Amino acid sequence: MAEVLVYVDHVDGAVRKPTLELLTLARRLGEPVAVALGNGAADTAATLAEHGAVKVLTHDASEYADYLVVPKVDALQAAHEAVSPAAVLVPSSAEGKEIAARLALRIGAGIITDAVDLEAGDEGPVATQSVFAASFTTKSRVIKGTPVITVKPNSAAVEAAPAAGAVEALAVTFSDKATGTKVTGRTPRESTGRPELTEAAIVVSGGRGVNGAENFAIIEALADQLGAAVGASRAAVDAGWYPHTNQVGQTGKSVSPQLYIANGISGAIQHRAGMQTSKTIVAVNKDAEAPIFELVDYGVVGDLFDVVPQLTEEIKTRKG
């Protein structure tokens, strides 16, 4: 069976959820071979094996932390040459897409970004994408070289599938360009205790209807009861009510959670482009004609200041 390279997104050995989703998708195409780089790479093996990796290629060097993406591209290129895979799968983060694009250019291959599903085809992997601000769904395949595909978080359920997970050292020779851009400092982001927005299974967002930064406490309270991430529309971010890092939309982040709850958001195309692939969408808006109601699975016509606290309290009661 053909092997499929999976780039591992991890933090000091703790594997992030999008990588486990990639392993699930990779098993549809062949045998997953994980590539773990940097500090703690070897510590990822047990988790990766539990989720289907037949091999784990590891390499640790200071370059991965000290410089930007080129060392990682060098390593993936080395893995590609060692394995000759049927495809290379990378999480669809900002860094992941840059790594994938550089790799595709180096190996002379086609690339597909932001896939939301993968399936095996007679002539190679077939990727499903949501395009043109989520107005259309397309199916595509790479017709030149080894397909390089980035996949959006929450595109597949994480499934355990124990495999050998044999750890092998990956031989990597860094290129001259690997040290061209040095990281001069890092500032840890203040933790809210909530899930990462792009990876969260549930996202609760607020928009113009929240009517003030202080009122986002209502949105946060609901999110905390659901174990959800907090998002915001561009209008709320532009008004200074919530950080730009939480903006959902065409000029913010794209999310694809199992559940998306939009509160006081009109549903302009800019916002819809960032959340329309959510599996279930719920909207609360006092304007019955708001465009958001055109795409929701469940809509509540009402004042969010009445509806959201009641919903939060009901969830709290049911949780006991």
C-alpha positions as CSV (number, residue, x, y, z in Angstrom):
1,M,0.0,0.0,0.0
2,A,1.2,3.5,-0.8
3,E,2.6,5.7,2.0
4,V,1.2,9.1,2.8
5,L,3.4,11.7,4.5
6,V,1.7,13.6,7.4
7,Y,3.4,16.7,8.8
8,V,3.1,16.7,12.6
9,D,2.0,20.0,14.3
10,H,3.1,19.6,17.9
11,V,4.3,21.7,20.9
12,D,7.2,20.1,22.7
13,G,5.9,16.6,21.9
14,A,2.2,17.3,22.5
15,V,0.4,16.6,19.2
16,R,-2.2,19.0,18.2
17,K,-5.7,17.9,17.1
18,P,-5.5,18.8,13.4
19,T,-2.6,16.3,13.0
20,L,-4.7,13.5,14.4
21,E,-7.4,14.5,11.9
22,L,-4.9,14.3,9.1
23,L,-3.9,10.7,10.2
24,T,-7.6,9.7,9.9
25,L,-7.8,11.2,6.4
26,A,-4.4,9.7,5.4
27,R,-5.6,6.2,6.1
28,R,-8.1,6.6,3.3
29,L,-5.3,7.1,0.9
30,G,-2.6,4.7,2.2
31,E,-0.4,4.1,5.1
32,P,0.3,7.2,7.2
33,V,4.0,8.1,7.8
34,A,4.3,11.0,10.2
35,V,7.1,13.6,10.1
36,A,7.8,15.1,13.5
37,L,10.4,17.9,13.8
38,G,12.0,19.9,16.6
39,N,12.1,19.7,20.3
40,G,10.0,16.7,21.6
41,A,9.7,15.1,18.2
42,A,10.4,11.6,19.5
43,D,7.8,12.1,22.2
44,T,5.0,12.3,19.6
45,A,5.4,8.7,18.6
46,A,3.0,7.0,21.0
47,T,0.2,9.4,20.2
48,L,0.8,9.1,16.4
49,A,1.0,5.3,16.5
50,E,-2.3,5.2,18.5
51,H,-3.9,7.1,15.6
52,G,-2.6,5.1,12.7
53,A,1.0,6.2,11.9
54,V,2.9,3.1,10.7
55,K,6.2,5.1,10.9
56,V,7.3,8.2,12.6
57,L,10.2,10.0,11.0
58,T,11.9,12.4,13.6
59,H,14.6,15.0,13.5
60,D,15.5,17.5,16.1
61,A,17.8,20.5,15.5
62,S,18.0,24.1,16.9
63,E,17.2,25.4,13.4
64,Y,13.5,24.5,13.7
65,A,13.1,26.9,16.7
66,D,15.7,29.5,15.7
67,Y,14.6,30.2,12.1
68,L,11.4,30.4,10.2
69,V,9.8,27.8,8.0
70,V,12.7,26.9,5.6
71,P,14.3,24.3,7.9
72,K,10.9,22.5,8.1
73,V,10.6,22.6,4.3
74,D,14.1,21.1,4.0
75,A,13.1,18.2,6.3
76,L,9.8,17.5,4.5
77,Q,11.7,17.5,1.2
78,A,14.1,15.0,2.7
79,A,11.2,12.8,3.9
80,H,9.6,13.0,0.5
81,E,12.8,11.8,-1.1
82,A,13.1,9.0,1.4
83,V,9.5,7.8,1.2
84,S,8.2,8.6,-2.3
85,P,4.7,9.1,-0.9
86,A,1.4,9.1,-2.7
87,A,0.6,12.5,-1.1
88,V,1.8,15.0,1.5
89,L,-0.8,16.3,4.0
90,V,-0.2,19.4,6.1
91,P,-2.5,21.2,8.6
92,S,-4.0,24.3,7.0
93,S,-2.6,26.9,9.3
94,A,-0.8,30.0,8.2
95,E,2.6,28.3,8.7
96,G,1.3,25.0,7.3
97,K,0.2,26.6,4.1
98,E,3.6,28.3,3.7
99,I,5.4,25.1,4.3
100,A,3.2,23.3,1.8
101,A,3.6,25.9,-0.9
102,R,7.4,25.9,-0.6
103,L,7.5,22.1,-0.7
104,A,5.3,21.9,-3.7
105,L,7.5,24.4,-5.6
106,R,10.7,22.4,-4.7
107,I,9.4,19.0,-5.8
108,G,7.6,20.3,-8.9
109,A,4.1,19.3,-7.7
110,G,0.6,20.7,-7.6
111,I,-0.9,22.0,-4.4
112,I,-4.4,22.1,-3.0
113,T,-5.1,24.3,0.1
114,D,-7.9,24.4,2.6
115,A,-9.4,21.1,1.7
116,V,-12.4,20.1,3.9
117,D,-12.4,16.4,2.9
118,L,-10.3,13.8,1.1
119,E,-11.0,10.6,-0.7
120,A,-9.1,8.1,-2.7
121,G,-9.5,8.3,-6.5
122,D,-8.4,6.2,-9.4
123,E,-5.8,8.8,-10.4
124,G,-4.8,10.0,-7.0
125,P,-6.4,11.8,-3.9
126,V,-9.5,13.9,-4.6
127,A,-9.9,16.9,-2.3
128,T,-13.1,18.7,-1.5
129,Q,-12.9,22.5,-1.1
130,S,-15.3,25.3,-0.2
131,V,-14.5,28.2,-2.6
132,F,-15.6,31.7,-3.6
133,A,-16.6,32.7,-0.1
134,A,-18.2,29.3,0.5
135,S,-20.6,29.8,-2.4
136,F,-19.5,26.6,-4.1
137,T,-18.1,23.2,-3.3
138,T,-15.5,21.8,-5.6
139,K,-13.6,18.5,-6.0
140,S,-10.1,18.7,-7.3
141,R,-7.0,16.5,-7.8
142,V,-3.4,17.3,-8.4
143,I,-2.3,16.2,-11.9
144,K,1.5,16.9,-11.6
145,G,3.9,15.4,-9.1
146,T,3.1,14.3,-5.6
147,P,-0.1,16.0,-4.3
148,V,0.6,18.4,-1.5
149,I,-2.6,19.1,0.3
150,T,-3.4,21.3,3.3
151,V,-6.5,20.4,5.3
152,K,-8.6,22.7,7.4
153,P,-9.1,21.8,11.1
154,N,-12.3,19.9,12.0
155,S,-12.6,18.4,8.6
156,A,-12.6,14.8,10.0
157,A,-13.3,13.1,13.3
158,V,-10.3,11.9,15.2
159,E,-10.3,8.1,15.2
160,A,-8.0,5.8,17.1
161,A,-6.4,3.1,14.8
162,P,-3.4,1.6,16.6
163,A,-0.4,1.0,14.3
164,A,3.3,0.1,14.6
165,G,4.5,3.7,14.9
166,A,8.1,2.6,14.3
167,V,10.4,5.6,15.1
168,E,13.1,6.3,12.5
169,A,15.6,9.1,12.4
170,L,15.3,11.3,9.4
171,A,18.5,12.5,7.7
172,V,18.2,16.2,7.0
173,T,20.7,18.5,5.3
174,F,19.7,22.1,5.7
175,S,19.9,24.4,2.7
176,D,21.8,27.7,2.5
177,K,18.4,29.5,2.8
178,A,17.4,27.7,6.0
179,T,19.1,30.3,8.2
180,G,18.1,33.3,6.1
181,T,15.4,34.6,8.5
182,K,16.1,34.3,12.2
183,V,13.6,34.4,15.1
184,T,14.8,37.2,17.4
185,G,12.2,36.8,20.1
186,R,8.9,35.2,21.3
187,T,6.2,36.5,23.5
188,P,3.8,33.8,24.8
189,R,0.1,34.6,24.1
190,E,-1.9,35.1,27.2
191,S,-4.0,31.9,27.8
192,T,-7.7,32.3,28.2
193,G,-8.2,28.6,29.0
194,R,-10.4,28.3,25.9
195,P,-9.7,26.2,22.8
196,E,-7.7,27.6,19.9
197,L,-10.3,29.3,17.6
198,T,-9.4,27.5,14.4
199,E,-9.3,24.1,16.1
200,A,-12.3,24.3,18.4
201,A,-15.3,21.9,18.0
202,I,-17.6,24.7,19.1
203,V,-17.3,28.4,18.4
204,V,-19.5,31.1,20.0
205,S,-19.2,34.5,18.2
206,G,-20.5,38.0,18.8
207,G,-21.1,40.8,16.3
208,R,-22.3,44.4,16.1
209,G,-25.4,43.5,18.1
210,V,-23.3,42.8,21.2
211,N,-23.0,46.6,21.4
212,G,-19.9,47.1,23.4
213,A,-16.7,45.4,24.7
214,E,-18.2,45.0,28.2
215,N,-21.1,42.9,26.7
216,F,-18.8,40.3,25.3
217,A,-18.9,38.8,28.8
218,I,-22.3,37.4,27.8
219,I,-20.7,35.6,24.8
220,E,-17.8,34.4,26.9
221,A,-20.1,33.0,29.6
222,L,-21.9,30.9,27.0
223,A,-18.7,29.7,25.4
224,D,-17.3,28.7,28.8
225,Q,-20.3,26.6,29.6
226,L,-19.9,24.8,26.2
227,G,-16.1,24.5,26.3
228,A,-16.0,26.6,23.2
229,A,-13.8,29.2,21.6
230,V,-14.9,32.8,21.3
231,G,-15.1,34.5,17.9
232,A,-16.0,38.0,16.7
233,S,-17.2,39.6,13.5
234,R,-15.2,42.3,11.7
235,A,-17.6,45.0,12.9
236,A,-17.0,44.0,16.6
237,V,-13.2,43.9,16.0
238,D,-13.1,47.2,14.1
239,A,-15.0,48.8,17.0
240,G,-12.3,47.6,19.4
241,W,-14.6,45.4,21.3
242,Y,-12.6,42.2,20.8
243,P,-9.1,41.3,19.7
244,H,-8.3,40.9,16.0
245,T,-6.9,37.4,16.7
246,N,-10.5,36.3,17.3
247,Q,-12.0,37.7,14.1
248,V,-13.9,35.2,12.0
249,G,-14.3,36.0,8.3
250,Q,-12.6,36.6,5.0
251,T,-10.0,39.0,6.5
252,G,-9.8,37.1,9.8
253,K,-9.8,33.3,10.5
254,S,-11.7,30.6,8.8
255,V,-13.3,28.1,11.2
256,S,-15.1,24.8,10.6
257,P,-16.4,23.7,14.0
258,Q,-19.1,21.1,14.7
259,L,-21.2,23.9,16.1
260,Y,-21.1,27.6,15.4
261,I,-23.3,30.0,17.3
262,A,-23.6,33.5,15.9
263,N,-25.0,36.2,18.2
264,G,-25.9,39.7,16.9
265,I,-24.2,39.0,13.6
266,S,-26.0,40.1,10.4
267,G,-24.3,37.6,8.2
268,A,-22.5,39.7,5.6
269,I,-20.6,37.7,3.0
270,Q,-17.3,38.7,4.6
271,H,-18.2,36.9,7.8
272,R,-20.0,34.0,6.1
273,A,-16.8,33.2,4.1
274,G,-15.0,32.4,7.4
275,M,-17.6,30.1,9.0
276,Q,-20.0,28.7,6.3
277,T,-18.4,25.3,6.4
278,S,-19.4,24.8,10.0
279,K,-21.3,21.5,10.5
280,T,-24.2,23.1,12.4
281,I,-25.0,26.8,12.5
282,V,-27.2,28.6,15.0
283,A,-28.0,32.3,14.9
284,V,-29.5,34.6,17.4
285,N,-30.6,38.0,15.9
286,K,-33.5,40.3,16.6
287,D,-33.8,41.2,12.9
288,A,-35.8,38.4,11.2
289,E,-34.6,39.6,7.8
290,A,-30.9,39.3,8.7
291,P,-28.9,37.5,5.9
292,I,-27.4,35.1,8.5
293,F,-30.8,33.3,8.7
294,E,-30.4,32.2,5.0
295,L,-27.7,29.6,6.0
296,V,-28.4,28.6,9.5
297,D,-29.7,25.2,10.7
298,Y,-31.4,26.8,13.6
299,G,-32.4,30.4,14.0
300,V,-33.7,32.4,17.0
301,V,-35.3,35.7,16.3
302,G,-34.8,37.6,19.6
303,D,-32.6,39.9,21.6
304,L,-29.3,38.2,22.4
305,F,-29.4,39.9,25.8
306,D,-32.5,37.9,26.6
307,V,-31.7,34.7,24.7
308,V,-28.0,34.1,25.4
309,P,-28.2,34.3,29.2
310,Q,-31.2,32.0,29.2
311,L,-29.3,29.5,27.0
312,T,-26.2,29.8,29.3
313,E,-28.3,29.1,32.4
314,E,-30.1,26.2,30.8
315,I,-26.8,24.6,29.8
316,K,-25.5,25.2,33.3
317,T,-28.6,23.6,34.8
318,R,-28.4,20.5,32.6
319,K,-24.8,20.0,33.4
320,G,-25.8,19.8,37.0
